[in-house]
Amino acid sequence: MAAVWTRLLLLGVLVAVAHGLTCHRCPIGILGRCLIPSGDVQCNNSTSSCFSGSGLFNGTSSAFRLQSRGCVINAGCVRTVAGTFLGIGFTASVDCCQTDLCNGGTSVQLSLAAACVAVLASLWAR
């Protein structure tokens, strides 16, 4: 009987490991709202962490921070980078976690037009 329980326990562990990690997914968001409806995503075996990333163009308000969420390999975790895009400086950071749905909640959708207006207004005000 003990052998049966041992096999059932091992089967349960294998199913849990094969199940993978579930993360909130948002390819791009602004003003705390996701621009593209995505829901949650089941990560594959090569992505072992959920991430929450953000980026901010230099000289813009933190209210206009761009956000992203999803699955990532551990090598992409806890990083901060600086660079330029179309001649405008930016700073981006990525934070990771390893439990289901640990990378923040899904958010209300914002229309793409409203998001573009908000970004352009923040850049115009520079």
Secondary structure, DSSP 8 states (H G I E B T S, - for coil): -HHHHHHHHHHHHHHHHHH--EEE-EEEEETTEESS---EEE--TT--EEEEEEEEETTS-GGG-EEEEEEE-GGGSSEEEEEEETTEEEEEEEEEE-STT-S-----B--HHHHHHHHHHHHHT-
